[in-house]
Amino acid sequence: MNVLVAGGGVFGSRAAANAKSQGARVLVVDVDEGCKARDICGREAAEASFVGLEEGEACFVGGAALGSVVHCLDDEAADFIAPCIPGHVAALAAENWLQERGFSVRPAPDLAMDVLRRMDPELVLRFDKMAGRIISSHMPAGSLCSSVCSQPADRCQVTGKKKEARMDELLRRATVGADRSLVITTELVGEGVGCFEKDVLSGFLQDLENAEGALTVALGTSCCCHGIMHVYELFRP
């Protein structure tokens, strides 16, 4: 498999090392050429490409990680993306990808309120109506997850509190009011690091590209325990 690691800091290093150990071809992209992950990459290149990489080999590319994720969405060779830079990488990449194709993308405050009303208030850590952003977690604010958490689906490993459902499933239920919605489920690719299938996001965006008229869109990324959701109004001027 081919894995793009966006960001070469502590989490990017963990993602790259674990992906390498599983025999993946790994690209690590970071604007900081002195980042931690560069030391575990056996090769360096000027452009992000999986061409020529062997199984279990990692290559470092200096450059903007988010831009590489946007480009990766149209790269048939890429299989997985490990978002290891600040921010909701899937949503930021989607916004850039759509804008490159002539779409206007802006937050949808009314839809954000609708999503919020459908969620258990105890699970909402942060809510920004005007930005259309909701951050949710089964872990209470101020508490820390275990670094070796196996993310059990039924109960928090740290607090012992029972979960009504996985966080990704709860977010899917909460976004039924959107015209189009996607909650991407992430899988662990290293200690505290998740990744997701590139085709899940790119396929969703291709469907949006072919849609007609204005749409409300909910796009989230979530593991079993934590999630982030952005909601948009999407249209072509």
Backbone as CSV, one residue per row, in Angstrom:
resi,resn,N_x,N_y,N_z,CA_x,CA_y,CA_z,C_x,C_y,C_z
1,MET,0.839,-1.190,0.000,0.000,0.000,0.000,0.875,1.241,0.000
2,ASN,0.345,2.349,-0.470,1.039,3.623,-0.547,0.406,4.602,0.434
3,VAL,1.233,5.159,1.317,0.737,6.022,2.385,1.393,7.396,2.286
4,LEU,0.564,8.438,2.230,1.056,9.813,2.301,0.940,10.277,3.741
5,VAL,2.052,10.651,4.344,2.066,11.195,5.699,2.212,12.706,5.586
6,ALA,1.166,13.428,5.946,1.156,14.886,5.857,1.655,15.460,7.171
7,GLY,2.923,15.815,7.192,3.539,16.345,8.400,4.578,15.389,8.940
8,GLY,5.738,15.932,9.296,6.833,15.078,9.728,7.265,15.275,11.153
9,GLY,6.362,15.757,12.005,6.683,15.941,13.414,6.603,14.639,14.190
10,VAL,6.278,14.732,15.475,6.216,13.544,16.330,5.210,12.534,15.792
11,PHE,4.002,13.001,15.484,2.972,12.080,15.014,3.268,11.574,13.604
12,GLY,3.807,12.452,12.759,4.176,12.011,11.427,5.265,10.956,11.460
13,SER,6.200,11.102,12.390,7.262,10.105,12.540,6.694,8.759,12.942
14,ARG,5.754,8.771,13.877,5.130,7.519,14.311,4.378,6.861,13.160
15,ALA,3.645,7.680,12.415,2.878,7.138,11.291,3.801,6.537,10.243
16,ALA,4.871,7.247,9.901,5.791,6.773,8.869,6.503,5.502,9.305
17,ALA,6.968,5.478,10.549,7.684,4.301,11.041,6.785,3.076,11.063
18,ASN,5.550,3.250,11.504,4.636,2.111,11.579,4.238,1.637,10.184
19,ALA,3.992,2.574,9.277,3.632,2.194,7.911,4.782,1.456,7.228
20,LYS,5.997,1.932,7.444,7.171,1.243,6.895,7.258,-0.192,7.416
21,SER,7.020,-0.356,8.718,7.131,-1.682,9.331,6.105,-2.657,8.778
22,GLN,5.009,-2.115,8.219,3.976,-2.955,7.619,4.204,-3.163,6.120
23,GLY,5.343,-2.694,5.624,5.683,-2.910,4.225,5.116,-1.902,3.262
24,ALA,4.637,-0.756,3.773,4.056,0.260,2.897,5.142,1.085,2.215
25,ARG,4.778,1.671,1.089,5.595,2.704,0.456,5.112,4.027,1.045
26,VAL,6.006,4.814,1.600,5.615,5.979,2.402,6.228,7.258,1.848
27,LEU,5.395,8.278,1.706,5.856,9.626,1.398,5.573,10.503,2.604
28,VAL,6.587,11.179,3.101,6.435,12.137,4.196,6.667,13.529,3.640
29,VAL,5.696,14.411,3.818,5.810,15.769,3.294,5.724,16.762,4.443
30,ASP,6.698,17.645,4.526,6.698,18.671,5.569,7.497,19.867,5.065
31,VAL,7.016,21.058,5.364,7.715,22.271,4.942,9.006,22.449,5.729
32,ASP,9.081,21.839,6.918,10.283,21.914,7.750,11.234,20.781,7.368
33,GLU,12.296,21.121,6.677,13.223,20.089,6.225,14.076,19.530,7.360
34,GLY,13.959,20.105,8.542,14.654,19.565,9.705,13.723,18.806,10.629
35,CYS,12.570,18.406,10.122,11.571,17.742,10.959,12.045,16.349,11.381
36,LYS,11.407,15.840,12.421,11.786,14.568,13.027,11.705,13.400,12.047
37,ALA,10.681,13.380,11.211,10.452,12.231,10.328,11.506,12.097,9.236
38,ARG,12.209,13.163,8.945,13.209,13.091,7.879,14.289,12.057,8.199
39,ASP,14.575,11.888,9.482,15.631,10.965,9.890,15.298,9.502,9.624
40,ILE,14.006,9.184,9.499,13.645,7.779,9.289,13.357,7.486,7.819
41,CYS,13.528,8.507,6.983,13.309,8.318,5.546,14.644,8.006,4.871
42,GLY,14.673,6.959,4.110,15.905,6.564,3.442,16.181,7.307,2.160
43,ARG,15.163,8.045,1.682,15.318,8.763,0.419,14.720,10.150,0.548
44,GLU,15.098,11.018,-0.378,14.513,12.352,-0.473,14.219,12.651,-1.935
45,ALA,13.199,13.471,-2.158,12.827,13.811,-3.533,12.304,15.233,-3.580
46,ALA,12.298,15.808,-4.763,11.813,17.177,-4.933,10.298,17.229,-5.087
47,GLU,9.687,16.121,-5.541,8.242,16.076,-5.749,7.660,14.843,-5.080
48,ALA,6.416,14.970,-4.643,5.741,13.867,-3.971,5.243,12.855,-4.995
49,SER,5.922,11.733,-5.081,5.530,10.677,-6.007,5.946,9.328,-5.437
50,PHE,5.089,8.339,-5.623,5.385,6.992,-5.148,6.205,6.195,-6.169
51,VAL,6.420,6.764,-7.335,7.160,6.068,-8.383,8.573,5.761,-7.903
52,GLY,8.983,4.516,-8.029,10.335,4.109,-7.667,10.511,3.686,-6.233
53,LEU,9.495,3.885,-5.384,9.602,3.475,-3.983,9.411,1.966,-3.855
54,GLU,10.226,1.353,-3.021,10.090,-0.070,-2.734,9.206,-0.270,-1.509
55,GLU,8.722,-1.499,-1.329,7.928,-1.818,-0.148,8.770,-1.616,1.107
56,GLY,8.179,-0.975,2.116,8.889,-0.730,3.357,9.884,0.410,3.283
57,GLU,9.760,1.260,2.257,10.686,2.375,2.078,9.941,3.692,2.231
58,ALA,10.604,4.675,2.850,10.006,5.993,3.044,10.849,7.054,2.365
59,CYS,10.180,8.037,1.795,10.845,9.132,1.092,10.369,10.462,1.671
60,PHE,11.286,11.372,1.913,10.935,12.688,2.440,10.876,13.709,1.308
61,VAL,9.838,14.546,1.354,9.674,15.622,0.379,9.462,16.919,1.141
62,GLY,10.290,17.911,0.887,10.109,19.209,1.503,9.051,20.013,0.770
63,GLY,8.061,20.492,1.500,6.987,21.257,0.868,5.755,21.317,1.737
64,ALA,4.716,21.964,1.223,3.476,22.149,1.966,2.700,20.838,2.030
65,ALA,2.478,20.347,3.236,1.808,19.063,3.410,0.362,19.110,2.923
66,LEU,-0.342,20.211,3.214,-1.741,20.279,2.801,-1.856,20.271,1.283
67,GLY,-0.984,20.985,0.601,-1.006,20.981,-0.856,-0.780,19.591,-1.415
68,SER,0.073,18.816,-0.756,0.322,17.445,-1.204,-0.905,16.567,-0.998
69,VAL,-1.653,16.812,0.069,-2.893,16.053,0.284,-3.898,16.364,-0.816
70,VAL,-4.034,17.643,-1.166,-4.957,18.032,-2.238,-4.562,17.341,-3.538
71,HIS,-3.283,17.355,-3.869,-2.795,16.694,-5.078,-3.018,15.186,-5.003
72,CYS,-2.832,14.628,-3.826,-2.972,13.186,-3.617,-4.385,12.687,-3.933
73,LEU,-5.375,13.568,-3.782,-6.762,13.159,-4.019,-7.005,12.755,-5.466
74,ASP,-6.154,13.230,-6.371,-6.276,12.868,-7.784,-5.206,11.873,-8.220
75,ASP,-4.444,11.366,-7.260,-3.361,10.436,-7.553,-3.844,9.003,-7.356
76,GLU,-3.975,8.261,-8.436,-4.483,6.897,-8.343,-3.552,5.980,-7.552
77,ALA,-2.276,6.363,-7.425,-1.319,5.503,-6.726,-1.502,5.549,-5.217
78,ALA,-2.025,6.658,-4.686,-2.149,6.816,-3.240,-3.283,5.957,-2.687
79,ASP,-3.035,5.322,-1.555,-4.051,4.494,-0.900,-4.556,5.111,0.398
80,PHE,-3.631,5.586,1.241,-3.998,6.103,2.554,-3.341,7.452,2.802
81,ILE,-4.013,8.265,3.617,-3.488,9.554,4.050,-3.432,9.558,5.566
82,ALA,-2.279,9.917,6.117,-2.125,10.083,7.564,-1.998,11.578,7.838
83,PRO,-3.059,12.224,8.354,-3.022,13.674,8.579,-2.315,14.005,9.887
84,CYS,-1.106,14.537,9.803,-0.285,14.783,10.986,0.158,16.239,11.082
85,ILE,-0.674,17.151,10.579,-0.458,18.580,10.735,-1.680,19.156,11.439
86,PRO,-1.567,20.343,12.037,-2.704,20.933,12.749,-3.886,21.189,11.827
87,GLY,-5.081,21.093,12.402,-6.294,21.376,11.655,-6.978,20.131,11.147
88,HIS,-8.189,20.310,10.641,-8.984,19.213,10.091,-8.547,19.017,8.646
89,VAL,-7.558,18.174,8.438,-6.897,18.059,7.140,-7.859,17.654,6.030
90,ALA,-8.723,16.682,6.294,-9.658,16.229,5.253,-10.557,17.370,4.794
91,ALA,-11.065,18.156,5.735,-11.955,19.260,5.377,-11.201,20.377,4.653
92,LEU,-10.002,20.688,5.125,-9.209,21.731,4.466,-8.830,21.315,3.047
93,ALA,-8.445,20.059,2.880,-8.095,19.566,1.547,-9.309,19.573,0.631
94,ALA,-10.450,19.159,1.158,-11.680,19.149,0.362,-12.055,20.555,-0.082
95,GLU,-11.937,21.512,0.820,-12.269,22.892,0.493,-11.364,23.404,-0.628
96,ASN,-10.067,23.140,-0.519,-9.131,23.570,-1.562,-9.417,22.880,-2.890
97,TRP,-9.689,21.582,-2.852,-9.960,20.803,-4.059,-11.187,21.354,-4.786
98,LEU,-12.228,21.661,-4.034,-13.464,22.174,-4.627,-13.279,23.592,-5.166
99,GLN,-12.556,24.413,-4.435,-12.319,25.777,-4.899,-11.507,25.794,-6.185
100,GLU,-10.576,24.869,-6.327,-9.801,24.773,-7.572,-10.694,24.462,-8.765
101,ARG,-11.867,23.899,-8.495,-12.804,23.539,-9.565,-13.946,24.527,-9.684
102,GLY,-13.776,25.700,-9.100,-14.716,26.788,-9.300,-15.860,26.868,-8.316
103,PHE,-15.818,26.094,-7.249,-16.890,26.137,-6.261,-16.641,27.233,-5.232
104,SER,-17.725,27.805,-4.750,-17.681,28.670,-3.579,-18.002,27.794,-2.376
105,VAL,-17.149,27.829,-1.371,-17.332,27.005,-0.173,-17.325,27.925,1.038
106,ARG,-18.424,27.909,1.781,-18.491,28.753,2.966,-19.189,27.997,4.097
107,PRO,-18.899,28.352,5.357,-19.528,27.651,6.484,-21.047,27.770,6.447
108,ALA,-21.716,26.767,7.035,-23.175,26.725,7.075,-23.625,26.758,8.538
109,PRO,-23.775,27.958,9.131,-24.123,28.058,10.552,-25.432,27.372,10.927
110,ASP,-26.453,27.476,10.067,-27.742,26.854,10.393,-27.619,25.332,10.451
111,LEU,-26.883,24.759,9.513,-26.674,23.315,9.540,-25.837,22.926,10.752
112,ALA,-24.874,23.759,11.121,-24.073,23.482,12.315,-24.958,23.385,13.550
113,MET,-25.931,24.270,13.668,-26.861,24.223,14.798,-27.706,22.963,14.758
114,ASP,-28.115,22.549,13.572,-28.911,21.329,13.431,-28.108,20.106,13.870
115,VAL,-26.839,20.057,13.473,-25.977,18.948,13.882,-25.798,18.956,15.392
116,LEU,-25.581,20.130,15.956,-25.387,20.248,17.405,-26.590,19.748,18.181
117,ARG,-27.780,20.089,17.706,-29.007,19.668,18.413,-29.179,18.152,18.414
118,ARG,-28.595,17.479,17.461,-28.742,16.033,17.367,-27.676,15.274,18.171
119,MET,-26.790,16.016,18.849,-25.709,15.380,19.585,-25.900,15.496,21.095
120,ASP,-25.352,14.549,21.821,-25.333,14.602,23.277,-24.409,15.747,23.691
121,PRO,-24.917,16.745,24.421,-24.082,17.889,24.801,-22.815,17.495,25.560
122,GLU,-22.869,16.399,26.282,-21.697,15.973,27.051,-20.546,15.516,26.149
123,LEU,-20.849,15.225,24.897,-19.822,14.751,23.979,-19.226,15.876,23.135
124,VAL,-19.786,17.074,23.227,-19.317,18.209,22.419,-18.285,18.995,23.218
125,LEU,-17.041,18.982,22.736,-15.970,19.710,23.412,-15.918,21.163,22.981
126,ARG,-16.075,21.409,21.676,-16.042,22.770,21.141,-17.050,22.903,20.018
127,PHE,-17.666,24.084,19.976,-18.630,24.357,18.910,-18.430,25.783,18.436
128,ASP,-18.211,25.941,17.138,-18.067,27.257,16.528,-19.102,27.363,15.417
129,LYS,-20.208,28.005,15.738,-21.320,28.089,14.789,-20.910,28.774,13.502
130,MET,-20.220,29.916,13.593,-19.911,30.689,12.404,-18.849,30.020,11.538
131,ALA,-18.019,29.181,12.136,-17.030,28.433,11.356,-17.584,27.102,10.883
132,GLY,-18.780,26.727,11.379,-19.372,25.447,11.004,-18.573,24.268,11.513
133,ARG,-18.024,24.385,12.730,-17.111,23.355,13.242,-17.583,22.795,14.580
134,ILE,-17.543,21.467,14.686,-17.892,20.778,15.926,-16.792,19.769,16.240
135,ILE,-16.264,19.847,17.453,-15.275,18.879,17.925,-15.915,18.068,19.042
136,SER,-15.874,16.753,18.912,-16.573,15.891,19.869,-15.658,14.787,20.373
137,SER,-15.981,14.265,21.545,-15.138,13.226,22.124,-15.873,12.477,23.227
138,HIS,-15.556,11.198,23.360,-16.020,10.430,24.503,-15.179,10.715,25.739
139,MET,-14.046,11.398,25.558,-13.184,11.768,26.676,-13.557,13.168,27.151
140,PRO,-13.882,13.352,28.440,-14.268,14.679,28.936,-13.149,15.692,28.760
141,ALA,-13.525,16.951,28.623,-12.548,18.023,28.490,-11.624,18.045,29.702
142,GLY,-10.341,18.243,29.447,-9.370,18.295,30.528,-8.769,16.957,30.887
143,SER,-9.313,15.869,30.349,-8.790,14.532,30.615,-7.907,14.092,29.454
144,LEU,-7.022,13.168,29.728,-6.087,12.691,28.716,-6.318,11.220,28.409
145,CYS,-6.234,10.876,27.130,-6.352,9.477,26.721,-5.080,8.715,27.080
146,SER,-5.205,7.424,27.202,-4.053,6.570,27.382,-3.275,6.512,26.075
147,SER,-1.952,6.552,26.155,-1.128,6.519,24.947,-1.196,5.171,24.245
148,VAL,-1.673,4.151,24.950,-1.774,2.810,24.362,-3.233,2.349,24.299
149,CYS,-4.144,3.294,24.151,-5.573,2.956,24.114,-5.900,2.121,22.875
150,SER,-6.661,1.065,23.078,-7.080,0.205,21.970,-8.411,0.652,21.375
151,GLN,-8.954,1.768,21.879,-10.212,2.333,21.400,-11.359,1.317,21.419
152,PRO,-11.691,0.770,22.587,-12.835,-0.141,22.668,-14.121,0.577,22.306
153,ALA,-15.027,-0.117,21.610,-16.239,0.512,21.098,-17.314,0.694,22.157
154,ASP,-17.253,-0.067,23.252,-18.351,-0.055,24.205,-18.128,0.815,25.432
155,ARG,-16.868,1.112,25.761,-16.588,1.812,27.009,-15.235,2.523,26.915
156,CYS,-15.144,3.732,27.505,-13.875,4.452,27.500,-12.870,3.712,28.379
157,GLN,-11.714,3.470,27.828,-10.689,2.707,28.532,-10.149,3.452,29.745
158,VAL,-10.218,4.780,29.739,-9.675,5.582,30.839,-10.729,5.870,31.904
159,THR,-11.888,6.389,31.480,-12.917,6.785,32.449,-13.836,5.639,32.847
160,GLY,-13.906,4.619,32.013,-14.817,3.511,32.281,-16.261,3.805,31.899
161,LYS,-16.517,4.995,31.375,-17.879,5.379,31.007,-18.347,4.624,29.775
162,LYS,-19.588,4.133,29.813,-20.146,3.395,28.693,-20.436,4.333,27.525
163,LYS,-20.172,3.861,26.322,-20.436,4.628,25.105,-21.771,4.198,24.510
164,GLU,-22.577,5.176,24.145,-23.833,4.862,23.446,-23.532,4.202,22.112
165,ALA,-22.499,4.701,21.443,-22.087,4.174,20.140,-20.712,4.738,19.828
166,ARG,-20.079,4.222,18.770,-18.822,4.790,18.296,-19.045,6.247,17.893
167,MET,-18.012,7.066,18.037,-18.170,8.475,17.702,-18.464,8.677,16.219
168,ASP,-17.841,7.905,15.332,-18.126,8.085,13.909,-19.586,7.794,13.597
169,GLU,-20.171,6.809,14.277,-21.582,6.498,14.064,-22.468,7.614,14.607
170,LEU,-22.133,8.176,15.754,-22.912,9.277,16.321,-22.891,10.494,15.403
171,LEU,-21.751,10.761,14.795,-21.666,11.894,13.869,-22.488,11.638,12.607
172,ARG,-22.515,10.414,12.149,-23.342,10.097,10.971,-24.819,10.346,11.279
173,ARG,-25.241,9.963,12.456,-26.632,10.199,12.847,-26.930,11.694,12.929
174,ALA,-25.951,12.469,13.385,-26.177,13.898,13.614,-26.201,14.710,12.335
175,THR,-25.701,14.158,11.229,-25.584,14.933,9.989,-26.646,14.567,8.956
176,VAL,-27.736,13.954,9.401,-28.773,13.532,8.447,-29.457,14.716,7.779
177,GLY,-29.332,15.909,8.353,-29.975,17.082,7.765,-29.215,17.698,6.612
178,ALA,-28.004,17.244,6.344,-27.211,17.786,5.236,-27.626,17.146,3.920
179,ASP,-27.503,17.908,2.836,-27.782,17.344,1.507,-26.804,16.229,1.170
180,ARG,-25.548,16.418,1.531,-24.515,15.407,1.327,-23.691,15.333,2.607
181,SER,-23.367,14.140,3.043,-22.561,14.023,4.256,-21.610,12.841,4.157
182,LEU,-20.475,12.995,4.798,-19.481,11.929,4.870,-18.753,12.046,6.200
183,VAL,-18.716,10.949,6.941,-17.873,10.853,8.130,-16.828,9.790,7.826
184,ILE,-15.589,10.217,7.708,-14.494,9.311,7.377,-14.011,8.637,8.646
185,THR,-14.007,7.318,8.661,-13.507,6.578,9.811,-11.998,6.394,9.673
186,THR,-11.266,6.804,10.704,-9.820,6.656,10.699,-9.419,5.370,11.413
187,GLU,-8.270,4.852,11.027,-7.706,3.656,11.646,-6.321,3.984,12.177
188,LEU,-5.956,3.380,13.287,-4.660,3.649,13.892,-3.526,3.181,12.991
189,VAL,-2.534,4.062,12.834,-1.364,3.710,12.042,-0.088,3.947,12.857
190,GLY,-0.266,4.189,14.134,0.829,4.445,15.055,0.245,4.944,16.349
191,GLU,1.037,5.032,17.381,0.553,5.450,18.696,-0.083,6.836,18.619
192,GLY,-1.415,6.889,18.799,-2.128,8.155,18.765,-2.274,8.772,17.392
193,VAL,-2.019,8.006,16.335,-2.056,8.530,14.968,-3.035,7.721,14.125
194,GLY,-3.911,8.416,13.401,-4.862,7.742,12.539,-4.597,8.025,11.076
195,CYS,-5.142,7.187,10.215,-5.082,7.427,8.773,-6.427,7.051,8.179
196,PHE,-6.658,7.470,6.936,-7.911,7.114,6.283,-7.659,6.798,4.816
197,GLU,-8.593,6.058,4.226,-8.477,5.693,2.819,-8.705,6.910,1.929
198,LYS,-7.767,7.148,1.046,-7.864,8.297,0.156,-9.103,8.235,-0.719
199,ASP,-9.450,7.047,-1.230,-10.570,6.922,-2.163,-11.908,7.271,-1.525
200,VAL,-12.017,7.135,-0.205,-13.269,7.495,0.472,-13.538,8.986,0.303
201,LEU,-12.518,9.799,0.519,-12.672,11.246,0.372,-12.739,11.663,-1.088
202,SER,-11.864,11.132,-1.929,-11.856,11.550,-3.333,-13.150,11.158,-4.040
203,GLY,-13.691,9.986,-3.717,-14.961,9.576,-4.318,-16.106,10.503,-3.932
204,PHE,-16.129,10.924,-2.665,-17.147,11.860,-2.190,-17.041,13.189,-2.922
205,LEU,-15.828,13.678,-3.107,-15.624,14.959,-3.786,-16.007,14.884,-5.258
206,GLN,-15.719,13.774,-5.896,-16.105,13.612,-7.297,-17.618,13.634,-7.463
207,ASP,-18.331,13.054,-6.502,-19.792,13.117,-6.539,-20.275,14.559,-6.372
208,LEU,-19.629,15.302,-5.480,-20.005,16.694,-5.286,-19.748,17.521,-6.542
209,GLU,-18.662,17.211,-7.227,-18.310,17.960,-8.433,-19.384,17.835,-9.501
210,ASN,-20.066,16.709,-9.520,-21.098,16.470,-10.534,-22.491,16.915,-10.091
211,ALA,-22.611,17.364,-8.856,-23.921,17.785,-8.348,-24.305,19.139,-8.933
212,GLU,-25.600,19.384,-9.004,-26.099,20.640,-9.543,-26.792,21.443,-8.438
213,GLY,-26.661,22.776,-8.524,-27.316,23.641,-7.567,-26.548,23.741,-6.262
214,ALA,-27.085,24.551,-5.342,-26.468,24.744,-4.040,-26.729,23.535,-3.153
215,LEU,-25.746,23.192,-2.333,-25.856,22.042,-1.447,-25.326,22.396,-0.072
216,THR,-25.880,21.748,0.945,-25.253,21.773,2.258,-24.463,20.480,2.398
217,VAL,-23.254,20.592,2.917,-22.333,19.462,2.984,-21.760,19.347,4.390
218,ALA,-21.788,18.136,4.917,-21.164,17.852,6.208,-20.015,16.879,5.975
219,LEU,-18.832,17.245,6.439,-17.655,16.405,6.255,-16.941,16.259,7.592
220,GLY,-16.834,15.022,8.060,-16.205,14.778,9.341,-15.136,13.706,9.252
221,THR,-14.243,13.714,10.236,-13.240,12.679,10.395,-13.329,12.193,11.830
222,SER,-13.355,10.885,12.001,-13.579,10.374,13.349,-12.998,8.984,13.527
223,CYS,-12.504,8.729,14.731,-12.168,7.367,15.129,-13.307,6.870,16.008
224,CYS,-13.084,5.840,16.759,-14.110,5.317,17.647,-14.444,6.297,18.770
225,CYS,-13.460,7.122,19.148,-13.595,7.930,20.361,-13.743,9.428,20.136
226,HIS,-13.120,9.965,19.100,-13.062,11.414,18.904,-13.417,11.763,17.465
227,GLY,-13.984,12.973,17.289,-14.338,13.371,15.934,-14.300,14.872,15.737
228,ILE,-14.172,15.287,14.498,-14.277,16.694,14.130,-15.134,16.792,12.877
229,MET,-16.025,17.751,12.871,-16.994,17.906,11.784,-16.976,19.350,11.294
230,HIS,-16.964,19.521,9.971,-17.158,20.837,9.370,-18.377,20.760,8.451
231,VAL,-19.167,21.817,8.453,-20.338,21.855,7.576,-20.261,23.097,6.698
232,TYR,-20.665,22.912,5.428,-20.494,23.949,4.422,-21.769,24.169,3.615
233,GLU,-21.797,25.344,2.988,-22.703,25.603,1.884,-21.833,25.626,0.630
234,LEU,-22.241,24.877,-0.364,-21.426,24.681,-1.552,-22.232,25.055,-2.800
235,PHE,-21.636,25.898,-3.656,-22.301,26.236,-4.904,-21.295,26.788,-5.891
236,ARG,-21.677,26.755,-7.166,-20.859,27.374,-8.211,-21.464,28.719,-8.560
237,PRO,-20.690,29.810,-8.424,-21.215,31.151,-8.725,-21.688,31.250,-10.166
